[in-house]
Amino acid sequence: MAISFQHVHLKTRDVEATVRYYIDNFGAAKKAEMPGRGWQLDLHGTQLNITGIIPEQHHEQHYGIEHVAVVTDDYAATLATLRGNGVAVLEELTGEQGNRVAFVAATDGAQVEVIENV
């Protein structure tokens, strides 16, 4: 089972101000717009997803650095390992490409998004 880092998701009350903050202060560049949600930025090789609260997601969401995301080539085995380790699966969804996506609990209220590689 191969897992790789994908992004850090920042949820904010003001998407445009947050995008501008990372561009102006840290040299981030706009990578792609997420229509109706926000932007993906490239922060020197790290992808930042910047959005507000997303109504289609029903797990607890909060402002700030909400989660980190990883991609797995074996979604079922990854989720089985997490569940076997007692990790709470907060929500499972279908991604934009028809792939499976899960949000799982991490420490101190943070979350990890597990994305099936398609």
ZAKOLVEX-741418 format. One record per residue: residue in three letters; x, y, z of N, C-alpha, C in turn. Coordinates in Angstrom, 1 decimal. Example, Ala and Ser with C-alpha at 12.3 -4.5 7.8 and 13.67 -1.06 7.14 Angstrom:
2
<fivex marro="Ala" n_X="13.2" n_Y="-5.7" n_Z="7.8" ca_X="12.3" ca_Y="-4.5" ca_Z="7.8" c_X="13.2" c_Y="-3.3" c_Z="7.8"/>
<fivex marro="Ser" n_X="12.8" n_Y="-2.2" n_Z="7.1" ca_X="13.7" ca_Y="-1.1" ca_Z="7.1" c_X="12.9" c_Y="0.0" c_Z="7.9"/>
***
This chain:
118
<fivex marro="Met" n_X="0.9" n_Y="-1.2" n_Z="0.0" ca_X="0.0" ca_Y="0.0" ca_Z="0.0" c_X="0.9" c_Y="1.2" c_Z="0.0"/>
<fivex marro="Ala" n_X="0.8" n_Y="2.0" n_Z="-1.1" ca_X="1.6" ca_Y="3.3" ca_Z="-1.2" c_X="0.7" c_Y="4.5" c_Z="-0.8"/>
<fivex marro="Ile" n_X="1.3" n_Y="5.3" n_Z="0.0" ca_X="0.6" ca_Y="6.6" ca_Z="0.4" c_X="1.5" c_Y="7.7" c_Z="0.2"/>
<fivex marro="Ser" n_X="1.0" n_Y="8.8" n_Z="-0.4" ca_X="1.8" ca_Y="10.0" ca_Z="-0.6" c_X="1.0" c_Y="11.3" c_Z="-0.2"/>
<fivex marro="Phe" n_X="1.7" n_Y="12.3" n_Z="0.2" ca_X="1.1" ca_Y="13.6" ca_Z="0.6" c_X="0.5" c_Y="14.2" c_Z="-0.5"/>
<fivex marro="Gln" n_X="-0.7" n_Y="14.9" n_Z="-0.3" ca_X="-1.3" ca_Y="15.6" ca_Z="-1.4" c_X="-1.5" c_Y="17.1" c_Z="-1.1"/>
<fivex marro="His" n_X="-2.2" n_Y="17.5" n_Z="0.0" ca_X="-2.4" ca_Y="18.9" ca_Z="0.2" c_X="-2.6" c_Y="19.3" c_Z="1.7"/>
<fivex marro="Val" n_X="-2.6" n_Y="20.6" n_Z="2.0" ca_X="-3.1" ca_Y="21.1" ca_Z="3.3" c_X="-4.3" c_Y="21.9" c_Z="2.9"/>
<fivex marro="His" n_X="-5.4" n_Y="21.8" n_Z="3.7" ca_X="-6.6" ca_Y="22.5" ca_Z="3.4" c_X="-6.8" c_Y="23.6" c_Z="4.5"/>
<fivex marro="Leu" n_X="-6.9" n_Y="24.8" n_Z="4.1" ca_X="-7.2" ca_Y="25.9" ca_Z="5.0" c_X="-8.6" c_Y="26.4" c_Z="4.7"/>
<fivex marro="Lys" n_X="-9.5" n_Y="26.4" n_Z="5.7" ca_X="-10.8" ca_Y="26.9" ca_Z="5.6" c_X="-10.9" c_Y="28.3" c_Z="6.3"/>
<fivex marro="Thr" n_X="-11.5" n_Y="29.2" n_Z="5.6" ca_X="-11.4" ca_Y="30.6" ca_Z="6.0" c_X="-12.7" c_Y="31.3" c_Z="5.8"/>
<fivex marro="Arg" n_X="-13.0" n_Y="32.4" n_Z="6.5" ca_X="-14.2" ca_Y="33.2" ca_Z="6.3" c_X="-14.0" c_Y="34.1" c_Z="5.1"/>
<fivex marro="Asp" n_X="-12.8" n_Y="34.3" n_Z="4.6" ca_X="-12.5" ca_Y="35.2" ca_Z="3.5" c_X="-11.5" c_Y="34.6" c_Z="2.5"/>
<fivex marro="Val" n_X="-12.0" n_Y="33.8" n_Z="1.6" ca_X="-11.1" ca_Y="33.1" ca_Z="0.6" c_X="-10.2" c_Y="34.0" c_Z="-0.1"/>
<fivex marro="Glu" n_X="-10.7" n_Y="35.1" n_Z="-0.7" ca_X="-9.8" ca_Y="36.0" ca_Z="-1.5" c_X="-8.7" c_Y="36.6" c_Z="-0.6"/>
<fivex marro="Ala" n_X="-9.0" n_Y="37.1" n_Z="0.6" ca_X="-8.0" ca_Y="37.7" ca_Z="1.5" c_X="-7.0" c_Y="36.6" c_Z="1.8"/>
<fivex marro="Thr" n_X="-7.4" n_Y="35.4" n_Z="2.1" ca_X="-6.4" ca_Y="34.3" ca_Z="2.5" c_X="-5.5" c_Y="34.0" c_Z="1.3"/>
<fivex marro="Val" n_X="-6.1" n_Y="33.9" n_Z="0.1" ca_X="-5.3" ca_Y="33.6" ca_Z="-1.1" c_X="-4.3" c_Y="34.7" c_Z="-1.3"/>
<fivex marro="Arg" n_X="-4.7" n_Y="36.0" n_Z="-1.2" ca_X="-3.8" ca_Y="37.1" ca_Z="-1.4" c_X="-2.7" c_Y="37.1" c_Z="-0.3"/>
<fivex marro="Tyr" n_X="-3.0" n_Y="36.7" n_Z="1.0" ca_X="-2.1" ca_Y="36.6" ca_Z="2.0" c_X="-0.9" c_Y="35.7" c_Z="1.7"/>
<fivex marro="Tyr" n_X="-1.2" n_Y="34.5" n_Z="1.2" ca_X="-0.2" ca_Y="33.5" ca_Z="0.9" c_X="0.6" c_Y="33.9" c_Z="-0.4"/>
<fivex marro="Ile" n_X="-0.1" n_Y="34.5" n_Z="-1.3" ca_X="0.7" ca_Y="35.0" ca_Z="-2.5" c_X="1.6" c_Y="36.2" c_Z="-2.2"/>
<fivex marro="Asp" n_X="1.0" n_Y="37.2" n_Z="-1.5" ca_X="1.8" ca_Y="38.4" ca_Z="-1.2" c_X="2.9" c_Y="38.2" c_Z="-0.2"/>
<fivex marro="Asn" n_X="2.7" n_Y="37.3" n_Z="0.8" ca_X="3.7" ca_Y="37.2" ca_Z="1.9" c_X="4.6" c_Y="36.0" c_Z="1.8"/>
<fivex marro="Phe" n_X="4.2" n_Y="35.0" n_Z="1.0" ca_X="5.0" ca_Y="33.8" ca_Z="1.0" c_X="5.3" c_Y="33.3" c_Z="-0.4"/>
<fivex marro="Gly" n_X="4.9" n_Y="34.1" n_Z="-1.4" ca_X="5.2" ca_Y="33.7" ca_Z="-2.8" c_X="4.5" c_Y="32.6" c_Z="-3.4"/>
<fivex marro="Ala" n_X="3.3" n_Y="32.3" n_Z="-2.9" ca_X="2.5" ca_Y="31.2" ca_Z="-3.4" c_X="2.0" c_Y="31.6" c_Z="-4.8"/>
<fivex marro="Ala" n_X="1.6" n_Y="30.7" n_Z="-5.6" ca_X="1.0" ca_Y="31.0" ca_Z="-6.9" c_X="-0.3" c_Y="30.2" c_Z="-7.1"/>
<fivex marro="Lys" n_X="-1.2" n_Y="30.9" n_Z="-7.8" ca_X="-2.5" ca_Y="30.2" ca_Z="-8.1" c_X="-2.2" c_Y="29.0" c_Z="-9.0"/>
<fivex marro="Lys" n_X="-2.8" n_Y="27.9" n_Z="-8.6" ca_X="-2.6" ca_Y="26.7" ca_Z="-9.4" c_X="-3.9" c_Y="26.3" c_Z="-10.1"/>
<fivex marro="Ala" n_X="-5.0" n_Y="26.3" n_Z="-9.5" ca_X="-6.3" ca_Y="26.0" ca_Z="-10.1" c_X="-7.4" c_Y="26.6" c_Z="-9.2"/>
<fivex marro="Glu" n_X="-8.5" n_Y="27.0" n_Z="-9.9" ca_X="-9.7" ca_Y="27.5" ca_Z="-9.2" c_X="-10.5" c_Y="26.2" c_Z="-8.9"/>
<fivex marro="Met" n_X="-11.1" n_Y="26.2" n_Z="-7.8" ca_X="-12.1" ca_Y="25.2" ca_Z="-7.4" c_X="-13.5" c_Y="26.0" c_Z="-7.5"/>
<fivex marro="Pro" n_X="-14.1" n_Y="25.9" n_Z="-8.6" ca_X="-15.3" ca_Y="26.7" ca_Z="-8.9" c_X="-16.4" c_Y="26.6" c_Z="-7.7"/>
<fivex marro="Gly" n_X="-16.8" n_Y="27.8" n_Z="-7.2" ca_X="-17.7" ca_Y="27.9" ca_Z="-6.2" c_X="-17.2" c_Y="27.6" c_Z="-4.8"/>
<fivex marro="Arg" n_X="-15.9" n_Y="27.2" n_Z="-4.7" ca_X="-15.3" ca_Y="26.8" ca_Z="-3.4" c_X="-14.1" c_Y="27.7" c_Z="-3.1"/>
<fivex marro="Gly" n_X="-13.1" n_Y="27.9" n_Z="-4.0" ca_X="-11.9" ca_Y="28.6" ca_Z="-3.7" c_X="-10.8" c_Y="28.3" c_Z="-4.6"/>
<fivex marro="Trp" n_X="-9.6" n_Y="28.2" n_Z="-4.1" ca_X="-8.4" ca_Y="28.0" ca_Z="-5.0" c_X="-7.5" c_Y="27.0" c_Z="-4.4"/>
<fivex marro="Gln" n_X="-6.7" n_Y="26.4" n_Z="-5.4" ca_X="-5.6" ca_Y="25.6" ca_Z="-5.0" c_X="-4.4" c_Y="26.5" c_Z="-5.3"/>
<fivex marro="Leu" n_X="-3.4" n_Y="26.6" n_Z="-4.3" ca_X="-2.2" ca_Y="27.3" ca_Z="-4.5" c_X="-1.0" c_Y="26.4" c_Z="-4.5"/>
<fivex marro="Asp" n_X="0.0" n_Y="26.8" n_Z="-5.1" ca_X="1.3" ca_Y="26.1" ca_Z="-5.0" c_X="2.2" c_Y="27.0" c_Z="-4.1"/>
<fivex marro="Leu" n_X="2.5" n_Y="26.5" n_Z="-2.9" ca_X="3.4" ca_Y="27.1" ca_Z="-2.0" c_X="4.7" c_Y="26.4" c_Z="-2.0"/>
<fivex marro="His" n_X="5.5" n_Y="26.8" n_Z="-3.0" ca_X="6.9" ca_Y="26.2" ca_Z="-3.1" c_X="6.8" c_Y="24.7" c_Z="-3.0"/>
<fivex marro="Gly" n_X="5.9" n_Y="24.1" n_Z="-3.8" ca_X="5.8" ca_Y="22.6" ca_Z="-3.9" c_X="4.8" c_Y="22.0" c_Z="-3.0"/>
<fivex marro="Thr" n_X="4.2" n_Y="22.7" n_Z="-2.1" ca_X="3.1" ca_Y="22.2" ca_Z="-1.2" c_X="1.8" c_Y="22.8" c_Z="-1.7"/>
<fivex marro="Gln" n_X="0.9" n_Y="22.0" n_Z="-2.0" ca_X="-0.4" ca_Y="22.4" ca_Z="-2.4" c_X="-1.3" c_Y="22.9" c_Z="-1.2"/>
<fivex marro="Leu" n_X="-1.8" n_Y="24.1" n_Z="-1.3" ca_X="-2.7" ca_Y="24.6" ca_Z="-0.3" c_X="-4.1" c_Y="24.7" c_Z="-1.0"/>
<fivex marro="Asn" n_X="-5.1" n_Y="24.1" n_Z="-0.4" ca_X="-6.5" ca_Y="24.3" ca_Z="-0.8" c_X="-7.1" c_Y="25.3" c_Z="0.1"/>
<fivex marro="Ile" n_X="-7.6" n_Y="26.4" n_Z="-0.4" ca_X="-8.2" ca_Y="27.4" ca_Z="0.4" c_X="-9.7" c_Y="27.6" c_Z="0.0"/>
<fivex marro="Thr" n_X="-10.6" n_Y="27.3" n_Z="1.0" ca_X="-12.0" ca_Y="27.4" ca_Z="0.8" c_X="-12.7" c_Y="27.9" c_Z="2.0"/>
<fivex marro="Gly" n_X="-14.0" n_Y="28.2" n_Z="1.9" ca_X="-14.8" ca_Y="28.4" ca_Z="3.1" c_X="-15.3" c_Y="27.0" c_Z="3.6"/>
<fivex marro="Ile" n_X="-16.3" n_Y="27.0" n_Z="4.4" ca_X="-17.0" ca_Y="25.8" ca_Z="4.9" c_X="-17.7" c_Y="25.3" c_Z="3.6"/>
<fivex marro="Ile" n_X="-17.6" n_Y="24.0" n_Z="3.4" ca_X="-18.2" ca_Y="23.3" ca_Z="2.2" c_X="-19.5" c_Y="22.6" c_Z="2.6"/>
<fivex marro="Pro" n_X="-20.6" n_Y="23.2" n_Z="2.1" ca_X="-21.9" ca_Y="22.7" ca_Z="2.5" c_X="-22.2" c_Y="21.2" c_Z="2.2"/>
<fivex marro="Glu" n_X="-21.5" n_Y="20.7" n_Z="1.1" ca_X="-21.7" ca_Y="19.3" ca_Z="0.7" c_X="-21.1" c_Y="18.3" c_Z="1.7"/>
<fivex marro="Gln" n_X="-20.2" n_Y="18.8" n_Z="2.5" ca_X="-19.5" ca_Y="17.9" ca_Z="3.5" c_X="-20.2" c_Y="18.0" c_Z="4.8"/>
<fivex marro="His" n_X="-20.5" n_Y="16.9" n_Z="5.4" ca_X="-21.3" ca_Y="16.9" ca_Z="6.6" c_X="-20.6" c_Y="16.5" c_Z="7.9"/>
<fivex marro="His" n_X="-19.3" n_Y="16.2" n_Z="7.8" ca_X="-18.5" ca_Y="16.1" ca_Z="9.0" c_X="-18.2" c_Y="17.4" c_Z="9.6"/>
<fivex marro="Glu" n_X="-17.8" n_Y="17.5" n_Z="10.9" ca_X="-17.5" ca_Y="18.8" ca_Z="11.5" c_X="-16.4" c_Y="19.5" c_Z="10.8"/>
<fivex marro="Gln" n_X="-16.6" n_Y="20.7" n_Z="10.4" ca_X="-15.6" ca_Y="21.5" ca_Z="9.7" c_X="-15.3" c_Y="22.7" c_Z="10.6"/>
<fivex marro="His" n_X="-14.1" n_Y="23.3" n_Z="10.5" ca_X="-13.8" ca_Y="24.5" ca_Z="11.2" c_X="-12.8" c_Y="25.3" c_Z="10.4"/>
<fivex marro="Tyr" n_X="-12.6" n_Y="26.5" n_Z="10.8" ca_X="-11.7" ca_Y="27.4" ca_Z="10.2" c_X="-10.3" c_Y="27.2" c_Z="10.6"/>
<fivex marro="Gly" n_X="-9.4" n_Y="27.5" n_Z="9.8" ca_X="-7.9" ca_Y="27.3" ca_Z="10.1" c_X="-7.4" c_Y="26.1" c_Z="9.3"/>
<fivex marro="Ile" n_X="-6.3" n_Y="25.6" n_Z="9.7" ca_X="-5.7" ca_Y="24.4" ca_Z="9.0" c_X="-6.5" c_Y="23.2" c_Z="9.5"/>
<fivex marro="Glu" n_X="-7.4" n_Y="22.8" n_Z="8.7" ca_X="-8.4" ca_Y="21.8" ca_Z="9.1" c_X="-7.8" c_Y="20.4" c_Z="8.9"/>
<fivex marro="His" n_X="-7.2" n_Y="20.1" n_Z="7.7" ca_X="-6.7" ca_Y="18.7" ca_Z="7.5" c_X="-5.5" c_Y="18.7" c_Z="6.5"/>
<fivex marro="Val" n_X="-4.8" n_Y="17.6" n_Z="6.6" ca_X="-3.8" ca_Y="17.3" ca_Z="5.6" c_X="-4.5" c_Y="16.1" c_Z="4.8"/>
<fivex marro="Ala" n_X="-4.0" n_Y="16.0" n_Z="3.5" ca_X="-4.6" ca_Y="14.9" ca_Z="2.7" c_X="-3.5" c_Y="14.0" c_Z="2.1"/>
<fivex marro="Val" n_X="-3.8" n_Y="12.8" n_Z="2.0" ca_X="-2.9" ca_Y="11.8" ca_Z="1.4" c_X="-3.7" c_Y="11.0" c_Z="0.3"/>
<fivex marro="Val" n_X="-2.9" n_Y="10.5" n_Z="-0.6" ca_X="-3.5" ca_Y="9.7" ca_Z="-1.7" c_X="-3.0" c_Y="8.3" c_Z="-1.5"/>
<fivex marro="Thr" n_X="-3.9" n_Y="7.3" n_Z="-1.6" ca_X="-3.5" ca_Y="5.9" ca_Z="-1.5" c_X="-3.9" c_Y="5.1" c_Z="-2.7"/>
<fivex marro="Asp" n_X="-3.0" n_Y="4.1" n_Z="-3.1" ca_X="-3.3" ca_Y="3.2" ca_Z="-4.2" c_X="-4.2" c_Y="2.1" c_Z="-3.8"/>
<fivex marro="Asp" n_X="-4.4" n_Y="1.9" n_Z="-2.5" ca_X="-5.3" ca_Y="0.8" ca_Z="-2.0" c_X="-6.2" c_Y="1.4" c_Z="-0.9"/>
<fivex marro="Tyr" n_X="-7.3" n_Y="2.0" n_Z="-1.3" ca_X="-8.2" ca_Y="2.7" ca_Z="-0.4" c_X="-8.8" c_Y="1.7" c_Z="0.6"/>
<fivex marro="Ala" n_X="-9.2" n_Y="0.5" n_Z="0.2" ca_X="-9.8" ca_Y="-0.4" ca_Z="1.1" c_X="-8.9" c_Y="-0.8" c_Z="2.2"/>
<fivex marro="Ala" n_X="-7.6" n_Y="-1.2" n_Z="1.8" ca_X="-6.6" ca_Y="-1.6" ca_Z="2.8" c_X="-6.3" c_Y="-0.5" c_Z="3.7"/>
<fivex marro="Thr" n_X="-6.2" n_Y="0.7" n_Z="3.2" ca_X="-5.8" ca_Y="1.9" ca_Z="4.0" c_X="-6.9" c_Y="2.1" c_Z="5.1"/>
<fivex marro="Leu" n_X="-8.2" n_Y="2.1" n_Z="4.7" ca_X="-9.3" ca_Y="2.3" ca_Z="5.6" c_X="-9.3" c_Y="1.2" c_Z="6.6"/>
<fivex marro="Ala" n_X="-9.1" n_Y="0.0" n_Z="6.2" ca_X="-9.1" ca_Y="-1.2" ca_Z="7.1" c_X="-8.0" c_Y="-1.0" c_Z="8.1"/>
<fivex marro="Thr" n_X="-6.8" n_Y="-0.6" n_Z="7.7" ca_X="-5.7" ca_Y="-0.4" ca_Z="8.7" c_X="-6.1" c_Y="0.7" c_Z="9.7"/>
<fivex marro="Leu" n_X="-6.6" n_Y="1.8" n_Z="9.2" ca_X="-7.0" ca_Y="2.9" ca_Z="10.1" c_X="-8.1" c_Y="2.4" c_Z="11.1"/>
<fivex marro="Arg" n_X="-9.1" n_Y="1.8" n_Z="10.6" ca_X="-10.2" ca_Y="1.3" ca_Z="11.5" c_X="-9.6" c_Y="0.3" c_Z="12.5"/>
<fivex marro="Gly" n_X="-8.7" n_Y="-0.6" n_Z="12.0" ca_X="-8.0" ca_Y="-1.6" ca_Z="12.9" c_X="-7.2" c_Y="-0.9" c_Z="14.0"/>
<fivex marro="Asn" n_X="-6.7" n_Y="0.3" n_Z="13.7" ca_X="-6.0" ca_Y="1.0" ca_Z="14.7" c_X="-6.9" c_Y="1.9" c_Z="15.6"/>
<fivex marro="Gly" n_X="-8.2" n_Y="1.8" n_Z="15.4" ca_X="-9.1" ca_Y="2.6" ca_Z="16.2" c_X="-9.4" c_Y="4.0" c_Z="15.8"/>
<fivex marro="Val" n_X="-8.9" n_Y="4.3" n_Z="14.5" ca_X="-9.1" ca_Y="5.7" ca_Z="14.0" c_X="-10.6" c_Y="5.8" c_Z="13.6"/>
<fivex marro="Ala" n_X="-11.2" n_Y="6.9" n_Z="14.0" ca_X="-12.6" ca_Y="7.2" ca_Z="13.7" c_X="-12.7" c_Y="7.7" c_Z="12.2"/>
<fivex marro="Val" n_X="-13.6" n_Y="7.0" n_Z="11.4" ca_X="-13.9" ca_Y="7.5" ca_Z="10.1" c_X="-15.1" c_Y="8.4" c_Z="10.2"/>
<fivex marro="Leu" n_X="-14.8" n_Y="9.7" n_Z="9.9" ca_X="-15.8" ca_Y="10.7" ca_Z="10.1" c_X="-16.9" c_Y="10.8" c_Z="9.0"/>
<fivex marro="Glu" n_X="-16.4" n_Y="10.5" n_Z="7.8" ca_X="-17.3" ca_Y="10.6" ca_Z="6.6" c_X="-16.6" c_Y="10.0" c_Z="5.4"/>
<fivex marro="Glu" n_X="-17.4" n_Y="9.3" n_Z="4.6" ca_X="-16.9" ca_Y="8.8" ca_Z="3.3" c_X="-17.8" c_Y="9.4" c_Z="2.2"/>
<fivex marro="Leu" n_X="-17.1" n_Y="9.9" n_Z="1.2" ca_X="-17.7" ca_Y="10.6" ca_Z="0.1" c_X="-17.2" c_Y="10.0" c_Z="-1.3"/>
<fivex marro="Thr" n_X="-17.9" n_Y="10.4" n_Z="-2.3" ca_X="-17.4" ca_Y="10.2" ca_Z="-3.7" c_X="-16.7" c_Y="11.5" c_Z="-4.2"/>
<fivex marro="Gly" n_X="-15.5" n_Y="11.3" n_Z="-4.6" ca_X="-14.7" ca_Y="12.5" ca_Z="-5.1" c_X="-15.2" c_Y="13.0" c_Z="-6.5"/>
<fivex marro="Glu" n_X="-14.6" n_Y="14.1" n_Z="-6.9" ca_X="-15.0" ca_Y="14.7" ca_Z="-8.2" c_X="-14.7" c_Y="13.8" c_Z="-9.4"/>
<fivex marro="Gln" n_X="-13.7" n_Y="12.8" n_Z="-9.2" ca_X="-13.4" ca_Y="11.9" ca_Z="-10.3" c_X="-14.1" c_Y="10.5" c_Z="-10.1"/>
<fivex marro="Gly" n_X="-15.0" n_Y="10.5" n_Z="-9.2" ca_X="-15.7" ca_Y="9.2" ca_Z="-9.0" c_X="-14.9" c_Y="8.3" c_Z="-8.0"/>
<fivex marro="Asn" n_X="-13.9" n_Y="8.8" n_Z="-7.5" ca_X="-13.1" ca_Y="8.0" ca_Z="-6.5" c_X="-13.6" c_Y="8.1" c_Z="-5.1"/>
<fivex marro="Arg" n_X="-13.1" n_Y="7.3" n_Z="-4.3" ca_X="-13.6" ca_Y="7.3" ca_Z="-2.9" c_X="-12.7" c_Y="8.2" c_Z="-2.1"/>
<fivex marro="Val" n_X="-13.3" n_Y="8.9" n_Z="-1.1" ca_X="-12.6" ca_Y="9.9" ca_Z="-0.2" c_X="-13.2" c_Y="9.6" c_Z="1.2"/>
<fivex marro="Ala" n_X="-12.3" n_Y="9.7" n_Z="2.2" ca_X="-12.7" ca_Y="9.6" ca_Z="3.6" c_X="-12.0" c_Y="10.7" c_Z="4.4"/>
<fivex marro="Phe" n_X="-12.7" n_Y="11.2" n_Z="5.3" ca_X="-12.2" ca_Y="12.1" ca_Z="6.3" c_X="-12.1" c_Y="11.3" c_Z="7.6"/>
<fivex marro="Val" n_X="-10.9" n_Y="11.2" n_Z="8.2" ca_X="-10.7" ca_Y="10.5" ca_Z="9.5" c_X="-10.2" c_Y="11.4" c_Z="10.5"/>
<fivex marro="Ala" n_X="-10.4" n_Y="11.0" n_Z="11.8" ca_X="-10.0" ca_Y="11.8" ca_Z="12.9" c_X="-8.5" c_Y="11.7" c_Z="13.1"/>
<fivex marro="Ala" n_X="-7.9" n_Y="12.8" n_Z="13.5" ca_X="-6.5" ca_Y="12.8" ca_Z="13.9" c_X="-6.4" c_Y="13.4" c_Z="15.3"/>
<fivex marro="Thr" n_X="-5.3" n_Y="13.7" n_Z="15.8" ca_X="-5.1" ca_Y="14.2" ca_Z="17.1" c_X="-5.6" c_Y="15.7" c_Z="17.2"/>
<fivex marro="Asp" n_X="-6.0" n_Y="16.1" n_Z="18.4" ca_X="-6.3" ca_Y="17.5" ca_Z="18.7" c_X="-7.3" c_Y="18.1" c_Z="17.8"/>
<fivex marro="Gly" n_X="-8.3" n_Y="17.4" n_Z="17.3" ca_X="-9.3" ca_Y="17.9" ca_Z="16.4" c_X="-9.0" c_Y="18.0" c_Z="15.0"/>
<fivex marro="Ala" n_X="-7.7" n_Y="17.7" n_Z="14.6" ca_X="-7.4" ca_Y="17.8" ca_Z="13.2" c_X="-7.9" c_Y="16.6" c_Z="12.5"/>
<fivex marro="Gln" n_X="-7.9" n_Y="16.6" n_Z="11.2" ca_X="-8.4" ca_Y="15.5" ca_Z="10.4" c_X="-7.4" c_Y="15.1" c_Z="9.3"/>
<fivex marro="Val" n_X="-7.5" n_Y="13.9" n_Z="8.7" ca_X="-6.7" ca_Y="13.5" ca_Z="7.6" c_X="-7.7" c_Y="13.1" c_Z="6.5"/>
<fivex marro="Glu" n_X="-7.6" n_Y="13.6" n_Z="5.3" ca_X="-8.4" ca_Y="13.2" ca_Z="4.2" c_X="-7.6" c_Y="12.1" c_Z="3.4"/>
<fivex marro="Val" n_X="-8.3" n_Y="11.0" n_Z="3.2" ca_X="-7.7" ca_Y="9.9" ca_Z="2.5" c_X="-8.4" c_Y="9.8" c_Z="1.1"/>
<fivex marro="Ile" n_X="-7.6" n_Y="9.9" n_Z="0.1" ca_X="-8.1" ca_Y="10.0" ca_Z="-1.3" c_X="-7.7" c_Y="8.8" c_Z="-2.1"/>
<fivex marro="Glu" n_X="-8.6" n_Y="8.1" n_Z="-2.7" ca_X="-8.3" ca_Y="7.0" ca_Z="-3.6" c_X="-7.7" c_Y="7.5" c_Z="-4.9"/>
<fivex marro="Asn" n_X="-6.5" n_Y="6.9" n_Z="-5.2" ca_X="-5.9" ca_Y="7.3" ca_Z="-6.5" c_X="-6.6" c_Y="6.6" c_Z="-7.6"/>
<fivex marro="Val" n_X="-7.0" n_Y="7.4" n_Z="-8.6" ca_X="-7.7" ca_Y="6.8" ca_Z="-9.8" c_X="-6.8" c_Y="7.0" c_Z="-11.0"/>
***
